[in-house]
Amino acid sequence: MSADRTRPDVNEVDLIDGLMTDLTRRTGGYPGPTPAGWAYLAAEAARGLNHASNRPVSYAWPSDVDSVLGHLQTLAQRLPQALDQARRWLAAAHKAGRLGDDRSGQDARSTAYLAAMKLLAAAKAANDLADALRFTREQTSHLTGADPAPDPRGDALRSDGQDSPVTARISPDCTAGKCGACSGDAWDFAKDHRVDCEHDCHTREGARRG
């Protein structure tokens, strides 16, 4: 049975809370750093996540993956507000005549307008990301640990000499017996890239055409 990893480990929570408390104290109380400082912290957190998850032992259970996706979903849900506040600040600064453009002959008004349009698009993209992660978690929240199963072709899982097992490179449609819906694409989990689906239905189809 998988462990409950809806939050980081207790020690991790204590460490993170301690760091945030110390950060707030050092900067003179809430809200702590400047907006640029918080954005830098978020960017560094993303880099830390990339490093921490780039190992075969990064995740012990499916619930670990679901936990990470849940926190990323929360992050994505919070981004539109920050983007909108940046957009509104630029609009107010422009209205007050406090914006210029360091490019010769470039009108600050058109630059500010384009920036505002891009920020609106970025906020929509963040909302779309949050929705995509929410839909993903509707699946990952049901996944549990299990003993390795035979691959869809009936062969036992085999090892390529690495730590991770190598499964048959077969599309989800063919795996589910829906060969007619298969696009011909599959995923090589050992090498982490797209490959042609290797289900024997494609071999039979090719033989019929031949």
N, C-alpha and C positions, 0 to 999 in steps of 0.2 A: 504494500500500500504506500502511496506517495505521501511525503511529508507535507504539512500545510505551510506553503511558502508565499502566502499572500502579502507578507511584509518581509523585509530583510531579517536576518538573524537578530536576536536580541542584542548581541554585542555590536552588530553593525548599526542598529538603531541608536544605541547609546553613544557610539562614536560620532555618528552624523549629527545627532542632537547636540552633543558637546561642542563640535566644531561650529555649528550655527550659533550657539549661545556665545561662544568666545568671539566669533566674528561680529556679532551684534554689539557685544560689550566694547570691543576695540574700536568700533566705528561710531560710538556715541549713542547707541540705542537704535531701536527700530526706526526706520526701515533699513538701517545698515548701509551697505555700499550704495554707490550711485547706480542708476539703471545700467550704465555700461559695465559696472563691476558685477552686477547680478547676471547680465548676459554673458560675460566672460566666464563666470562660475558655471553657468548652464552648459556652455560650450566645452569646458574642461571636464564636466561630469559626463558628457557624451563621449569624449575621448577616453575617459576612464572605463566606461561601459564597453567600448569597442575592444579595449585591451583585455578587460576581465572576461569577456565572452569568447575570446579567440583562442580557446584551448579545448581539447577533447573532454576535459573534466570540468568545464565551466558550469554545466548543468547536471544535476544528479537525477532530477525528476521532471516530468512534463509540467508539473505545477511550478517549477522554477522558471521555465520559459513563460508560462502564463503570468507569473508575477511580474517579470520584466516588461511584458507587453502591457500589463495593466498600468504600470508606472509611466511608460511611454505614452499611453493613451491619455493619462492625466496631464502630462507635459504638453501634448498636442492640443488638448482642450484649453489650456491656459495661454497658449501663444497668441491667439487672435486678440485678446485684450491688450497685451503688450504692443502688438503691431498697430492696433487702432489708436492707442494712446500716443505712439510715435507719430502717426499720421495727423492726429488732431493737434499735436504740438507744432508740427511743421506748418499746418494751416494757420494757426494762431500767429506764429512768428512771421509768416508771409503777410498776413493781414496788418500786422503792426509795422511792416516795412523793415523787418530785421533780417531778411534773407537776401543773399547775393549769390552770384555764380562766378567762380574763379576762371572760367573759360571766356576768353575774349569774344564779345558779341553775343553771348548766350543769355537769353532772358531768364531770370530767376523764376519768374512766374510759370513759364512752361516747364522748367525743371521741377519745380515743386508739384505741379499738376501731374507730371509723369510719375514722380515718386509716390504720390498719393494713390494713383491707379495701381501701381505695382504692389503697394502695401495692402490694398484691398484684395488683390489677387493672392497675395501671400497668406492673408488671413483665411481666405476661402480654401486654399490648399491645406492649411493647418487643420481646418475643420474636416476636410475630406480625409486627411490622415487619421484624425481621431475616430471618424466613422469607420474607416477601414480596419483600424486596430480593434474597435469594438466588435465588428463583425467577425474578425479573426478570433477574438476571445470567446465568442459564442461557441467556437469549436474547441479551442485549446483548454477551456475550463472543464471540459468533459474528459480529457485525456488522462490516463493513469499509467503507472508503470506496469509492465507485463513481461513474461518470459519471451525470448525471441521466437518468432514463428517462421515456418518455412516460407520461402519466397513464392510469389504467385505462379511460378512455373513448376512448382512441386519440388524444387531442389532445396536442400537445407542451406541455411546461411553459410557462406564460406568466407574465409579470411584472406585478405590480400597482403598479409604480413604486417599490416598496421593495427592500431588498437581498435579501430572502428570496423564493424561488419560491412560487407559489401552485398547489397541486395540486387535482385534482378532489375534491370533498367526498363521498366514497364510503366506506361502512363496510368494515371488513376482510372481512366475510363476502361482500359483493358483489364486492369486489376479487378474492377467491379463487374466484369463480364459485359460491358457496353462497348464492344469493339467497333461497332458502327459509328460511334460518336468520337472515336479517338482521332486526334489531330495529327498523330504521328510523332509527337514530341513526348519525351520522357526526361527524367532527371537522374544524373549519375551522382549519387550522394557521396561516393568516395572521393570523386574529383571535383564535385560541386560545380557542375555545368550541365547545359542542355545536351541531350543526345537523342538519336532516333529511337523510338519505341521498339523493343526487341521481342514483343509478344509474338508467338508463332502464328497468330491470325494474319499478320502482315506477310509472312512467308507463304502461307496458303493462298492469300490473295494474289501475290506475285506469281505463284505457280499457275494459278488459273488463268491469269492474263497472258502468261508465256505460252 
